[in-house]
Amino acid sequence: MAQFIELTISAEEETKTQVVNTDNIGRIYPNPQNSRQSIVELNYHSIGDAPVYLEVETPYDALRLKFL
C-alpha cells in the first residue's frame, strides 16, 4: 500500500504543502545554506532529465525521524 507524507515546500518567496509518495523519495540531506531546511531528492527526473529536488521547511534531523 502506498504511503504519503506532507512536506512544507519553500518555492519563490512562499511556502506550500505538498503530498509526496514515500516510494518516490530518494535521498534526504541537510540544506548547507539553511539549518532549518532539508533537501529531498525524488526518484524521478524532470523533462530535461534533471533530478527533482524539493527544499523542505523542516530541519534534517526532524525529517529523518519521520522515516525511521
mmCIF file of the N, C-alpha and C atoms, coordinates in Angstrom:
data_MODEL
# 
_entry.id   MODEL 
# 
loop_
_atom_site.group_PDB 
_atom_site.id 
_atom_site.type_symbol 
_atom_site.label_atom_id 
_atom_site.label_alt_id 
_atom_site.label_comp_id 
_atom_site.label_asym_id 
_atom_site.label_entity_id 
_atom_site.label_seq_id 
_atom_site.pdbx_PDB_ins_code 
_atom_site.Cartn_x 
_atom_site.Cartn_y 
_atom_site.Cartn_z 
_atom_site.occupancy 
_atom_site.B_iso_or_equiv 
_atom_site.pdbx_formal_charge 
_atom_site.auth_seq_id 
_atom_site.auth_comp_id 
_atom_site.auth_asym_id 
_atom_site.auth_atom_id 
_atom_site.pdbx_PDB_model_num 
ATOM 1   N N  . MET A 1 1  ? 0.845  -1.183 0.000   1.00 0.00 ? 1  MET A N  1 
ATOM 2   C CA . MET A 1 1  ? 0.000  0.000  0.000   1.00 0.00 ? 1  MET A CA 1 
ATOM 3   C C  . MET A 1 1  ? 0.886  1.241  0.000   1.00 0.00 ? 1  MET A C  1 
ATOM 4   N N  . ALA A 1 2  ? 0.552  2.208  -0.796  1.00 0.00 ? 2  ALA A N  1 
ATOM 5   C CA . ALA A 1 2  ? 1.337  3.434  -0.904  1.00 0.00 ? 2  ALA A CA 1 
ATOM 6   C C  . ALA A 1 2  ? 1.176  4.284  0.352   1.00 0.00 ? 2  ALA A C  1 
ATOM 7   N N  . GLN A 1 3  ? 2.285  4.864  0.796   1.00 0.00 ? 3  GLN A N  1 
ATOM 8   C CA . GLN A 1 3  ? 2.269  5.774  1.931   1.00 0.00 ? 3  GLN A CA 1 
ATOM 9   C C  . GLN A 1 3  ? 2.679  7.151  1.447   1.00 0.00 ? 3  GLN A C  1 
ATOM 10  N N  . PHE A 1 4  ? 2.059  8.152  2.025   1.00 0.00 ? 4  PHE A N  1 
ATOM 11  C CA . PHE A 1 4  ? 2.314  9.527  1.625   1.00 0.00 ? 4  PHE A CA 1 
ATOM 12  C C  . PHE A 1 4  ? 2.733  10.346 2.830   1.00 0.00 ? 4  PHE A C  1 
ATOM 13  N N  . ILE A 1 5  ? 3.483  11.412 2.559   1.00 0.00 ? 5  ILE A N  1 
ATOM 14  C CA . ILE A 1 5  ? 3.917  12.325 3.606   1.00 0.00 ? 5  ILE A CA 1 
ATOM 15  C C  . ILE A 1 5  ? 3.656  13.745 3.119   1.00 0.00 ? 5  ILE A C  1 
ATOM 16  N N  . GLU A 1 6  ? 3.218  14.606 4.034   1.00 0.00 ? 6  GLU A N  1 
ATOM 17  C CA . GLU A 1 6  ? 3.025  16.015 3.705   1.00 0.00 ? 6  GLU A CA 1 
ATOM 18  C C  . GLU A 1 6  ? 4.312  16.761 4.005   1.00 0.00 ? 6  GLU A C  1 
ATOM 19  N N  . LEU A 1 7  ? 4.818  17.479 3.011   1.00 0.00 ? 7  LEU A N  1 
ATOM 20  C CA . LEU A 1 7  ? 6.030  18.260 3.165   1.00 0.00 ? 7  LEU A CA 1 
ATOM 21  C C  . LEU A 1 7  ? 5.720  19.725 2.913   1.00 0.00 ? 7  LEU A C  1 
ATOM 22  N N  . THR A 1 8  ? 6.250  20.599 3.749   1.00 0.00 ? 8  THR A N  1 
ATOM 23  C CA . THR A 1 8  ? 6.105  22.031 3.546   1.00 0.00 ? 8  THR A CA 1 
ATOM 24  C C  . THR A 1 8  ? 7.271  22.482 2.687   1.00 0.00 ? 8  THR A C  1 
ATOM 25  N N  . ILE A 1 9  ? 6.955  22.957 1.500   1.00 0.00 ? 9  ILE A N  1 
ATOM 26  C CA . ILE A 1 9  ? 7.947  23.295 0.486   1.00 0.00 ? 9  ILE A CA 1 
ATOM 27  C C  . ILE A 1 9  ? 8.077  24.812 0.389   1.00 0.00 ? 9  ILE A C  1 
ATOM 28  N N  . SER A 1 10 ? 9.310  25.295 0.287   1.00 0.00 ? 10 SER A N  1 
ATOM 29  C CA . SER A 1 10 ? 9.522  26.719 0.031   1.00 0.00 ? 10 SER A CA 1 
ATOM 30  C C  . SER A 1 10 ? 9.754  26.893 -1.460  1.00 0.00 ? 10 SER A C  1 
ATOM 31  N N  . ALA A 1 11 ? 8.954  27.770 -2.059  1.00 0.00 ? 11 ALA A N  1 
ATOM 32  C CA . ALA A 1 11 ? 9.051  27.991 -3.502  1.00 0.00 ? 11 ALA A CA 1 
ATOM 33  C C  . ALA A 1 11 ? 8.801  29.459 -3.807  1.00 0.00 ? 11 ALA A C  1 
ATOM 34  N N  . GLU A 1 12 ? 9.828  30.127 -4.265  1.00 0.00 ? 12 GLU A N  1 
ATOM 35  C CA . GLU A 1 12 ? 9.704  31.516 -4.734  1.00 0.00 ? 12 GLU A CA 1 
ATOM 36  C C  . GLU A 1 12 ? 8.972  32.427 -3.753  1.00 0.00 ? 12 GLU A C  1 
ATOM 37  N N  . GLU A 1 13 ? 9.562  32.657 -2.623  1.00 0.00 ? 13 GLU A N  1 
ATOM 38  C CA . GLU A 1 13 ? 9.053  33.600 -1.617  1.00 0.00 ? 13 GLU A CA 1 
ATOM 39  C C  . GLU A 1 13 ? 7.745  33.166 -0.950  1.00 0.00 ? 13 GLU A C  1 
ATOM 40  N N  . GLU A 1 14 ? 7.319  31.922 -1.123  1.00 0.00 ? 14 GLU A N  1 
ATOM 41  C CA . GLU A 1 14 ? 6.113  31.439 -0.462  1.00 0.00 ? 14 GLU A CA 1 
ATOM 42  C C  . GLU A 1 14 ? 6.311  29.985 -0.051  1.00 0.00 ? 14 GLU A C  1 
ATOM 43  N N  . THR A 1 15 ? 5.485  29.529 0.850   1.00 0.00 ? 15 THR A N  1 
ATOM 44  C CA . THR A 1 15 ? 5.538  28.123 1.253   1.00 0.00 ? 15 THR A CA 1 
ATOM 45  C C  . THR A 1 15 ? 4.207  27.469 0.921   1.00 0.00 ? 15 THR A C  1 
ATOM 46  N N  . LYS A 1 16 ? 4.270  26.185 0.611   1.00 0.00 ? 16 LYS A N  1 
ATOM 47  C CA . LYS A 1 16 ? 3.058  25.438 0.315   1.00 0.00 ? 16 LYS A CA 1 
ATOM 48  C C  . LYS A 1 16 ? 3.258  24.009 0.810   1.00 0.00 ? 16 LYS A C  1 
ATOM 49  N N  . THR A 1 17 ? 2.172  23.320 1.021   1.00 0.00 ? 17 THR A N  1 
ATOM 50  C CA . THR A 1 17 ? 2.217  21.932 1.453   1.00 0.00 ? 17 THR A CA 1 
ATOM 51  C C  . THR A 1 17 ? 2.036  21.037 0.239   1.00 0.00 ? 17 THR A C  1 
ATOM 52  N N  . GLN A 1 18 ? 2.894  20.036 0.134   1.00 0.00 ? 18 GLN A N  1 
ATOM 53  C CA . GLN A 1 18 ? 2.827  19.110 -0.986  1.00 0.00 ? 18 GLN A CA 1 
ATOM 54  C C  . GLN A 1 18 ? 2.803  17.690 -0.434  1.00 0.00 ? 18 GLN A C  1 
ATOM 55  N N  . VAL A 1 19 ? 1.933  16.860 -0.978  1.00 0.00 ? 19 VAL A N  1 
ATOM 56  C CA . VAL A 1 19 ? 1.852  15.459 -0.588  1.00 0.00 ? 19 VAL A CA 1 
ATOM 57  C C  . VAL A 1 19 ? 2.729  14.657 -1.541  1.00 0.00 ? 19 VAL A C  1 
ATOM 58  N N  . VAL A 1 20 ? 3.649  13.859 -0.961  1.00 0.00 ? 20 VAL A N  1 
ATOM 59  C CA . VAL A 1 20 ? 4.615  13.107 -1.759  1.00 0.00 ? 20 VAL A CA 1 
ATOM 60  C C  . VAL A 1 20 ? 4.527  11.634 -1.372  1.00 0.00 ? 20 VAL A C  1 
ATOM 61  N N  . ASN A 1 21 ? 4.520  10.779 -2.377  1.00 0.00 ? 21 ASN A N  1 
ATOM 62  C CA . ASN A 1 21 ? 4.553  9.338  -2.145  1.00 0.00 ? 21 ASN A CA 1 
ATOM 63  C C  . ASN A 1 21 ? 5.932  8.987  -1.600  1.00 0.00 ? 21 ASN A C  1 
ATOM 64  N N  . THR A 1 22 ? 5.995  8.297  -0.468  1.00 0.00 ? 22 THR A N  1 
ATOM 65  C CA . THR A 1 22 ? 7.288  7.979  0.141   1.00 0.00 ? 22 THR A CA 1 
ATOM 66  C C  . THR A 1 22 ? 8.132  7.066  -0.743  1.00 0.00 ? 22 THR A C  1 
ATOM 67  N N  . ASP A 1 23 ? 7.522  6.303  -1.641  1.00 0.00 ? 23 ASP A N  1 
ATOM 68  C CA . ASP A 1 23 ? 8.280  5.457  -2.565  1.00 0.00 ? 23 ASP A CA 1 
ATOM 69  C C  . ASP A 1 23 ? 9.071  6.284  -3.575  1.00 0.00 ? 23 ASP A C  1 
ATOM 70  N N  . ASN A 1 24 ? 8.667  7.538  -3.793  1.00 0.00 ? 24 ASN A N  1 
ATOM 71  C CA . ASN A 1 24 ? 9.341  8.413  -4.761  1.00 0.00 ? 24 ASN A CA 1 
ATOM 72  C C  . ASN A 1 24 ? 10.483 9.212  -4.152  1.00 0.00 ? 24 ASN A C  1 
ATOM 73  N N  . ILE A 1 25 ? 10.699 9.082  -2.844  1.00 0.00 ? 25 ILE A N  1 
ATOM 74  C CA . ILE A 1 25 ? 11.753 9.836  -2.182  1.00 0.00 ? 25 ILE A CA 1 
ATOM 75  C C  . ILE A 1 25 ? 13.048 9.050  -2.247  1.00 0.00 ? 25 ILE A C  1 
ATOM 76  N N  . GLY A 1 26 ? 14.076 9.705  -2.770  1.00 0.00 ? 26 GLY A N  1 
ATOM 77  C CA . GLY A 1 26 ? 15.396 9.083  -2.861  1.00 0.00 ? 26 GLY A CA 1 
ATOM 78  C C  . GLY A 1 26 ? 16.225 9.406  -1.639  1.00 0.00 ? 26 GLY A C  1 
ATOM 79  N N  . ARG A 1 27 ? 16.981 10.490 -1.717  1.00 0.00 ? 27 ARG A N  1 
ATOM 80  C CA . ARG A 1 27 ? 17.844 10.891 -0.615  1.00 0.00 ? 27 ARG A CA 1 
ATOM 81  C C  . ARG A 1 27 ? 17.287 12.119 0.091   1.00 0.00 ? 27 ARG A C  1 
ATOM 82  N N  . ILE A 1 28 ? 17.647 12.233 1.360   1.00 0.00 ? 28 ILE A N  1 
ATOM 83  C CA . ILE A 1 28 ? 17.316 13.405 2.166   1.00 0.00 ? 28 ILE A CA 1 
ATOM 84  C C  . ILE A 1 28 ? 18.617 13.876 2.788   1.00 0.00 ? 28 ILE A C  1 
ATOM 85  N N  . TYR A 1 29 ? 18.889 15.163 2.677   1.00 0.00 ? 29 TYR A N  1 
ATOM 86  C CA . TYR A 1 29 ? 20.098 15.670 3.305   1.00 0.00 ? 29 TYR A CA 1 
ATOM 87  C C  . TYR A 1 29 ? 19.884 17.111 3.759   1.00 0.00 ? 29 TYR A C  1 
ATOM 88  N N  . PRO A 1 30 ? 20.707 17.573 4.702   1.00 0.00 ? 30 PRO A N  1 
ATOM 89  C CA . PRO A 1 30 ? 20.532 18.940 5.215   1.00 0.00 ? 30 PRO A CA 1 
ATOM 90  C C  . PRO A 1 30 ? 20.866 19.976 4.154   1.00 0.00 ? 30 PRO A C  1 
ATOM 91  N N  . ASN A 1 31 ? 20.173 21.084 4.219   1.00 0.00 ? 31 ASN A N  1 
ATOM 92  C CA . ASN A 1 31 ? 20.451 22.202 3.321   1.00 0.00 ? 31 ASN A CA 1 
ATOM 93  C C  . ASN A 1 31 ? 21.707 22.906 3.833   1.00 0.00 ? 31 ASN A C  1 
ATOM 94  N N  . PRO A 1 32 ? 22.771 22.974 3.044   1.00 0.00 ? 32 PRO A N  1 
ATOM 95  C CA . PRO A 1 32 ? 24.016 23.589 3.528   1.00 0.00 ? 32 PRO A CA 1 
ATOM 96  C C  . PRO A 1 32 ? 23.902 25.096 3.764   1.00 0.00 ? 32 PRO A C  1 
ATOM 97  N N  . GLN A 1 33 ? 22.871 25.737 3.223   1.00 0.00 ? 33 GLN A N  1 
ATOM 98  C CA . GLN A 1 33 ? 22.715 27.184 3.361   1.00 0.00 ? 33 GLN A CA 1 
ATOM 99  C C  . GLN A 1 33 ? 21.765 27.584 4.475   1.00 0.00 ? 33 GLN A C  1 
ATOM 100 N N  . ASN A 1 34 ? 20.962 26.623 4.980   1.00 0.00 ? 34 ASN A N  1 
ATOM 101 C CA . ASN A 1 34 ? 19.969 26.950 5.998   1.00 0.00 ? 34 ASN A CA 1 
ATOM 102 C C  . ASN A 1 34 ? 19.740 25.725 6.866   1.00 0.00 ? 34 ASN A C  1 
ATOM 103 N N  . SER A 1 35 ? 20.091 25.802 8.135   1.00 0.00 ? 35 SER A N  1 
ATOM 104 C CA . SER A 1 35 ? 19.973 24.641 9.032   1.00 0.00 ? 35 SER A CA 1 
ATOM 105 C C  . SER A 1 35 ? 18.523 24.300 9.372   1.00 0.00 ? 35 SER A C  1 
ATOM 106 N N  . ARG A 1 36 ? 17.588 25.177 9.062   1.00 0.00 ? 36 ARG A N  1 
ATOM 107 C CA . ARG A 1 36 ? 16.170 24.911 9.337   1.00 0.00 ? 36 ARG A CA 1 
ATOM 108 C C  . ARG A 1 36 ? 15.464 24.264 8.148   1.00 0.00 ? 36 ARG A C  1 
ATOM 109 N N  . GLN A 1 37 ? 16.220 23.942 7.110   1.00 0.00 ? 37 GLN A N  1 
ATOM 110 C CA . GLN A 1 37 ? 15.640 23.330 5.917   1.00 0.00 ? 37 GLN A CA 1 
ATOM 111 C C  . GLN A 1 37 ? 16.368 22.038 5.569   1.00 0.00 ? 37 GLN A C  1 
ATOM 112 N N  . SER A 1 38 ? 15.685 21.206 4.801   1.00 0.00 ? 38 SER A N  1 
ATOM 113 C CA . SER A 1 38 ? 16.271 19.978 4.268   1.00 0.00 ? 38 SER A CA 1 
ATOM 114 C C  . SER A 1 38 ? 16.060 19.966 2.768   1.00 0.00 ? 38 SER A C  1 
ATOM 115 N N  . ILE A 1 39 ? 16.813 19.124 2.091   1.00 0.00 ? 39 ILE A N  1 
ATOM 116 C CA . ILE A 1 39 ? 16.632 18.938 0.659   1.00 0.00 ? 39 ILE A CA 1 
ATOM 117 C C  . ILE A 1 39 ? 16.235 17.489 0.434   1.00 0.00 ? 39 ILE A C  1 
ATOM 118 N N  . VAL A 1 40 ? 15.147 17.298 -0.299  1.00 0.00 ? 40 VAL A N  1 
ATOM 119 C CA . VAL A 1 40 ? 14.634 15.963 -0.607  1.00 0.00 ? 40 VAL A CA 1 
ATOM 120 C C  . VAL A 1 40 ? 14.816 15.736 -2.101  1.00 0.00 ? 40 VAL A C  1 
ATOM 121 N N  . GLU A 1 41 ? 15.504 14.667 -2.443  1.00 0.00 ? 41 GLU A N  1 
ATOM 122 C CA . GLU A 1 41 ? 15.697 14.297 -3.845  1.00 0.00 ? 41 GLU A CA 1 
ATOM 123 C C  . GLU A 1 41 ? 14.674 13.224 -4.190  1.00 0.00 ? 41 GLU A C  1 
ATOM 124 N N  . LEU A 1 42 ? 13.959 13.435 -5.273  1.00 0.00 ? 42 LEU A N  1 
ATOM 125 C CA . LEU A 1 42 ? 12.952 12.461 -5.689  1.00 0.00 ? 42 LEU A CA 1 
ATOM 126 C C  . LEU A 1 42 ? 13.550 11.477 -6.686  1.00 0.00 ? 42 LEU A C  1 
ATOM 127 N N  . ASN A 1 43 ? 12.957 10.306 -6.789  1.00 0.00 ? 43 ASN A N  1 
ATOM 128 C CA . ASN A 1 43 ? 13.472 9.232  -7.633  1.00 0.00 ? 43 ASN A CA 1 
ATOM 129 C C  . ASN A 1 43 ? 13.125 9.390  -9.109  1.00 0.00 ? 43 ASN A C  1 
ATOM 130 N N  . TYR A 1 44 ? 12.536 10.474 -9.496  1.00 0.00 ? 44 TYR A N  1 
ATOM 131 C CA . TYR A 1 44 ? 12.231 10.658 -10.914 1.00 0.00 ? 44 TYR A CA 1 
ATOM 132 C C  . TYR A 1 44 ? 12.844 11.957 -11.403 1.00 0.00 ? 44 TYR A C  1 
ATOM 133 N N  . HIS A 1 45 ? 12.913 12.114 -12.703 1.00 0.00 ? 45 HIS A N  1 
ATOM 134 C CA . HIS A 1 45 ? 13.585 13.251 -13.317 1.00 0.00 ? 45 HIS A CA 1 
ATOM 135 C C  . HIS A 1 45 ? 12.577 14.140 -14.022 1.00 0.00 ? 45 HIS A C  1 
ATOM 136 N N  . SER A 1 46 ? 12.984 15.379 -14.245 1.00 0.00 ? 46 SER A N  1 
ATOM 137 C CA . SER A 1 46 ? 12.143 16.323 -14.974 1.00 0.00 ? 46 SER A CA 1 
ATOM 138 C C  . SER A 1 46 ? 12.246 16.031 -16.471 1.00 0.00 ? 46 SER A C  1 
ATOM 139 N N  . ILE A 1 47 ? 11.525 16.798 -17.249 1.00 0.00 ? 47 ILE A N  1 
ATOM 140 C CA . ILE A 1 47 ? 11.516 16.607 -18.699 1.00 0.00 ? 47 ILE A CA 1 
ATOM 141 C C  . ILE A 1 47 ? 12.918 16.748 -19.282 1.00 0.00 ? 47 ILE A C  1 
ATOM 142 N N  . GLY A 1 48 ? 13.717 17.660 -18.755 1.00 0.00 ? 48 GLY A N  1 
ATOM 143 C CA . GLY A 1 48 ? 15.088 17.860 -19.235 1.00 0.00 ? 48 GLY A CA 1 
ATOM 144 C C  . GLY A 1 48 ? 16.066 16.853 -18.654 1.00 0.00 ? 48 GLY A C  1 
ATOM 145 N N  . ASP A 1 49 ? 15.577 15.779 -18.056 1.00 0.00 ? 49 ASP A N  1 
ATOM 146 C CA . ASP A 1 49 ? 16.360 14.695 -17.462 1.00 0.00 ? 49 ASP A CA 1 
ATOM 147 C C  . ASP A 1 49 ? 17.213 15.166 -16.283 1.00 0.00 ? 49 ASP A C  1 
ATOM 148 N N  . ALA A 1 50 ? 16.805 16.243 -15.651 1.00 0.00 ? 50 ALA A N  1 
ATOM 149 C CA . ALA A 1 50 ? 17.487 16.717 -14.452 1.00 0.00 ? 50 ALA A CA 1 
ATOM 150 C C  . ALA A 1 50 ? 16.790 16.147 -13.220 1.00 0.00 ? 50 ALA A C  1 
ATOM 151 N N  . PRO A 1 51 ? 17.528 15.832 -12.170 1.00 0.00 ? 51 PRO A N  1 
ATOM 152 C CA . PRO A 1 51 ? 16.887 15.324 -10.955 1.00 0.00 ? 51 PRO A CA 1 
ATOM 153 C C  . PRO A 1 51 ? 15.970 16.382 -10.342 1.00 0.00 ? 51 PRO A C  1 
ATOM 154 N N  . VAL A 1 52 ? 14.963 15.933 -9.624  1.00 0.00 ? 52 VAL A N  1 
ATOM 155 C CA . VAL A 1 52 ? 13.999 16.831 -8.995  1.00 0.00 ? 52 VAL A CA 1 
ATOM 156 C C  . VAL A 1 52 ? 14.327 16.915 -7.507  1.00 0.00 ? 52 VAL A C  1 
ATOM 157 N N  . TYR A 1 53 ? 14.517 18.138 -7.022  1.00 0.00 ? 53 TYR A N  1 
ATOM 158 C CA . TYR A 1 53 ? 14.815 18.389 -5.622  1.00 0.00 ? 53 TYR A CA 1 
ATOM 159 C C  . TYR A 1 53 ? 13.736 19.283 -5.030  1.00 0.00 ? 53 TYR A C  1 
ATOM 160 N N  . LEU A 1 54 ? 13.413 19.065 -3.767  1.00 0.00 ? 54 LEU A N  1 
ATOM 161 C CA . LEU A 1 54 ? 12.476 19.915 -3.057  1.00 0.00 ? 54 LEU A CA 1 
ATOM 162 C C  . LEU A 1 54 ? 13.185 20.514 -1.852  1.00 0.00 ? 54 LEU A C  1 
ATOM 163 N N  . GLU A 1 55 ? 13.033 21.816 -1.634  1.00 0.00 ? 55 GLU A N  1 
ATOM 164 C CA . GLU A 1 55 ? 13.533 22.457 -0.429  1.00 0.00 ? 55 GLU A CA 1 
ATOM 165 C C  . GLU A 1 55 ? 12.413 22.415 0.597   1.00 0.00 ? 55 GLU A C  1 
ATOM 166 N N  . VAL A 1 56 ? 12.628 21.657 1.653   1.00 0.00 ? 56 VAL A N  1 
ATOM 167 C CA . VAL A 1 56 ? 11.592 21.400 2.643   1.00 0.00 ? 56 VAL A CA 1 
ATOM 168 C C  . VAL A 1 56 ? 11.845 22.247 3.885   1.00 0.00 ? 56 VAL A C  1 
ATOM 169 N N  . GLU A 1 57 ? 10.795 22.852 4.411   1.00 0.00 ? 57 GLU A N  1 
ATOM 170 C CA . GLU A 1 57 ? 10.889 23.713 5.588   1.00 0.00 ? 57 GLU A CA 1 
ATOM 171 C C  . GLU A 1 57 ? 10.864 22.892 6.880   1.00 0.00 ? 57 GLU A C  1 
ATOM 172 N N  . THR A 1 58 ? 11.678 21.867 6.954   1.00 0.00 ? 58 THR A N  1 
ATOM 173 C CA . THR A 1 58 ? 11.802 21.015 8.133   1.00 0.00 ? 58 THR A CA 1 
ATOM 174 C C  . THR A 1 58 ? 13.284 20.725 8.337   1.00 0.00 ? 58 THR A C  1 
ATOM 175 N N  . PRO A 1 59 ? 13.789 20.864 9.565   1.00 0.00 ? 59 PRO A N  1 
ATOM 176 C CA . PRO A 1 59 ? 15.192 20.522 9.797   1.00 0.00 ? 59 PRO A CA 1 
ATOM 177 C C  . PRO A 1 59 ? 15.470 19.060 9.449   1.00 0.00 ? 59 PRO A C  1 
ATOM 178 N N  . TYR A 1 60 ? 16.697 18.790 9.041   1.00 0.00 ? 60 TYR A N  1 
ATOM 179 C CA . TYR A 1 60 ? 17.100 17.458 8.592   1.00 0.00 ? 60 TYR A CA 1 
ATOM 180 C C  . TYR A 1 60 ? 16.808 16.381 9.636   1.00 0.00 ? 60 TYR A C  1 
ATOM 181 N N  . ASP A 1 61 ? 17.188 16.612 10.886  1.00 0.00 ? 61 ASP A N  1 
ATOM 182 C CA . ASP A 1 61 ? 17.001 15.584 11.924  1.00 0.00 ? 61 ASP A CA 1 
ATOM 183 C C  . ASP A 1 61 ? 15.534 15.260 12.149  1.00 0.00 ? 61 ASP A C  1 
ATOM 184 N N  . ALA A 1 62 ? 14.679 16.278 12.144  1.00 0.00 ? 62 ALA A N  1 
ATOM 185 C CA . ALA A 1 62 ? 13.242 16.041 12.335  1.00 0.00 ? 62 ALA A CA 1 
ATOM 186 C C  . ALA A 1 62 ? 12.640 15.272 11.152  1.00 0.00 ? 62 ALA A C  1 
ATOM 187 N N  . LEU A 1 63 ? 13.060 15.618 9.953   1.00 0.00 ? 63 LEU A N  1 
ATOM 188 C CA . LEU A 1 63 ? 12.542 14.942 8.768   1.00 0.00 ? 63 LEU A CA 1 
ATOM 189 C C  . LEU A 1 63 ? 13.030 13.488 8.716   1.00 0.00 ? 63 LEU A C  1 
ATOM 190 N N  . ARG A 1 64 ? 14.274 13.284 9.071   1.00 0.00 ? 64 ARG A N  1 
ATOM 191 C CA . ARG A 1 64 ? 14.856 11.937 9.075   1.00 0.00 ? 64 ARG A CA 1 
ATOM 192 C C  . ARG A 1 64 ? 14.117 11.028 10.055  1.00 0.00 ? 64 ARG A C  1 
ATOM 193 N N  . LEU A 1 65 ? 13.709 11.554 11.200  1.00 0.00 ? 65 LEU A N  1 
ATOM 194 C CA . LEU A 1 65 ? 12.985 10.766 12.189  1.00 0.00 ? 65 LEU A CA 1 
ATOM 195 C C  . LEU A 1 65 ? 11.629 10.287 11.678  1.00 0.00 ? 65 LEU A C  1 
ATOM 196 N N  . LYS A 1 66 ? 11.027 11.021 10.761  1.00 0.00 ? 66 LYS A N  1 
ATOM 197 C CA . LYS A 1 66 ? 9.743  10.613 10.204  1.00 0.00 ? 66 LYS A CA 1 
ATOM 198 C C  . LYS A 1 66 ? 9.869  9.331  9.379   1.00 0.00 ? 66 LYS A C  1 
ATOM 199 N N  . PHE A 1 67 ? 11.072 9.050  8.878   1.00 0.00 ? 67 PHE A N  1 
ATOM 200 C CA . PHE A 1 67 ? 11.275 7.885  8.023   1.00 0.00 ? 67 PHE A CA 1 
ATOM 201 C C  . PHE A 1 67 ? 11.840 6.686  8.779   1.00 0.00 ? 67 PHE A C  1 
ATOM 202 N N  . LEU A 1 68 ? 12.201 6.862  10.038  1.00 0.00 ? 68 LEU A N  1 
ATOM 203 C CA . LEU A 1 68 ? 12.741 5.738  10.821  1.00 0.00 ? 68 LEU A CA 1 
ATOM 204 C C  . LEU A 1 68 ? 11.650 4.919  11.446  1.00 0.00 ? 68 LEU A C  1 
# 
